[in-house]
Amino acid sequence: MFDHGESTDVCGRTGVSGTHTYSSSQAPRLDTAPSEDTRSTATPADVAPYVLGREPGTGGPRAHLGAFLARDGSAGAPVGIDLDGPHAGVLVGKRGTGKSYTLGVLAEEIAMTAGVSPVVLDPMGAFDGLAALPGGRVLTASIHPDSLPPDRWPAIARLDPDQPPGSLLWRIVETVADEPGPVSIPAIRRAVTDADVPVETSRTVRNHLDLLAAWDVFDTDAPSIDTIVGGGPTVIDCRSLPPTALDAIGYAIARGIYDHCVNAATDVFPWLLVDEAHAFLDGIAADAFRTLYTRGRAPGVSVVCATQRPSALPPVTVSQSDLVIAHRLTDERDVEALSTAQPTYLATDLARTVPAGVGRALVVDDATEDAQTVRIRERRTDHGGASPSVSDR
Ligand SMILES: Nc1ncnc2c1ncn2[C@@H]1O[C@H](COP(=O)(O)OP(=O)(O)OP(=O)(O)O)[C@@H](O)[C@H]1O
């Protein structure tokens, strides 16, 4: 069913692939297709796959992403993504172009490959289908209060750290963390009540803590990062949570996975896959993701952020990505964010370069300095991201 065999990477430079090497001055066109002399009559199954993110001549496990897109819309040579080493990537496209679907394809492939495991941050409930895979599970989002350092609490509680309530919360969390016993919202609340501060300051902090508690996200029994990374494919269900809760979860998971891989010898290299990433990276989580994009590969962490708004991500996420998968984008700010951060491969006319049509994408490969148009394969597990329609009722 899943094709994960070792392969000698011939990079598809002969055969039916639509592979083109070019610089920004030679941007591929929407209708980019292989020239006649590079086509062959071989079927895709006969042709060694082109593997993105892999140096020519190396091997190892790979994810089957889809196939090169021929000019007539037919499938060319298979296209894969390297799973042998760690990678950082972004997956972009306007609404409905297939981002979540493509992220699900990647998650399926990682889930079925020994030595790597996907952790999906899912704000829309689009990845429940991955639970059907061996070891697959969907966890309701919860994080241990310990996973946020004291200096991050004011931001999560929407308090200014330079004002008395924010500074009180910071100090109290520091104190509670130094005491025996777990950090918990009730323990922080009790310490705030006992603090020798004006009653107004104490009340403000307690009110904000009550709002945090209402998310139902902070839990001293939350699964540890070891459990999350060490298990099978894991979807963290974040649906219906407010933006600051997503920010807290994004921070805790991204930072936790990085620290886990830096501090512990791990048998399984995690791939953190984030759907609607702009929703997670709006506050304190941005720092944790910057670390993953700039330093995550050294300890073996891979990260892929999917978003319809690349302009809302920290620029480093695009500039540090060695894998870029771009579905159709039209918003000028988003096109610019992408082409500015990846000027070598993406020309300024990116909007016209990316193929139109659901499930079609331009993929940029830093390892081989190529960009290709591909058709993403169909999902093997259910995709939960389709917009509801009246006719479906
Ligand atoms: N490669 C594909 N093959 C077949 N169908 C696809 C493919 N990609 C996407 N689709 C179809 O397009 C629909 C929209 O895809 P998806 O939910 O991934 O869009 P999206 O870009 O994530 O949208 P949004 O930004 O609204 O979440 C899917 O429900 C699916 O039916």
The ligand as a MOL file (V3000), in Angstrom:
LIG
                    3D

  0  0  0     0  0            999 V3000
M  V30 BEGIN CTAB
M  V30 COUNTS 31 33 0 0 0
M  V30 BEGIN ATOM
M  V30 1 N -4.6530 16.1500 -3.8030 0
M  V30 2 C -5.9810 16.1130 -3.7540 0
M  V30 3 N -6.6490 15.1120 -4.3580 0
M  V30 4 C -8.0040 15.0660 -4.3160 0
M  V30 5 N -8.7830 15.9790 -3.6920 0
M  V30 6 C -8.1700 16.9960 -3.0740 0
M  V30 7 C -6.7520 17.1190 -3.0770 0
M  V30 8 N -6.4190 18.2080 -2.3750 0
M  V30 9 C -7.5810 18.7670 -1.9640 0
M  V30 10 N -8.6280 18.0430 -2.3860 0
M  V30 11 C -10.0560 18.3560 -2.1620 0
M  V30 12 O -10.1830 19.7670 -1.9220 0
M  V30 13 C -10.8510 20.0020 -0.6800 0
M  V30 14 C -10.2020 21.2220 -0.0170 0
M  V30 15 O -8.9150 20.8570 0.4390 0
M  V30 16 P -8.3650 21.3710 1.8440 0
M  V30 17 O -9.3860 21.2080 2.9040 0
M  V30 18 O -7.0710 20.6970 2.0540 0
M  V30 19 O -8.1660 22.9060 1.5120 0
M  V30 20 P -7.3780 24.0020 2.3420 0
M  V30 21 O -6.4830 24.6930 1.3940 0
M  V30 22 O -6.7580 23.4160 3.5680 0
M  V30 23 O -8.5690 24.9600 2.7270 0
M  V30 24 P -8.7720 25.8650 4.0410 0
M  V30 25 O -7.7410 26.9390 3.9720 0
M  V30 26 O -10.1730 26.3690 3.8650 0
M  V30 27 O -8.6060 24.9750 5.2410 0
M  V30 28 C -10.7120 18.7140 0.0960 0
M  V30 29 O -11.8040 18.4480 0.9270 0
M  V30 30 C -10.6210 17.6500 -0.9610 0
M  V30 31 O -11.9100 17.2140 -1.2910 0
M  V30 END ATOM
M  V30 BEGIN BOND
M  V30 1 1 1 2
M  V30 2 1 2 3
M  V30 3 2 2 7
M  V30 4 2 3 4
M  V30 5 1 4 5
M  V30 6 2 5 6
M  V30 7 1 6 7
M  V30 8 1 6 10
M  V30 9 1 7 8
M  V30 10 2 8 9
M  V30 11 1 9 10
M  V30 12 1 10 11
M  V30 13 1 11 12
M  V30 14 1 11 30
M  V30 15 1 12 13
M  V30 16 1 13 14
M  V30 17 1 13 28
M  V30 18 1 14 15
M  V30 19 1 15 16
M  V30 20 2 16 17
M  V30 21 1 16 18
M  V30 22 1 16 19
M  V30 23 1 19 20
M  V30 24 2 20 21
M  V30 25 1 20 22
M  V30 26 1 20 23
M  V30 27 1 23 24
M  V30 28 2 24 25
M  V30 29 1 24 26
M  V30 30 1 24 27
M  V30 31 1 28 29
M  V30 32 1 28 30
M  V30 33 1 30 31
M  V30 END BOND
M  V30 END CTAB
M  END
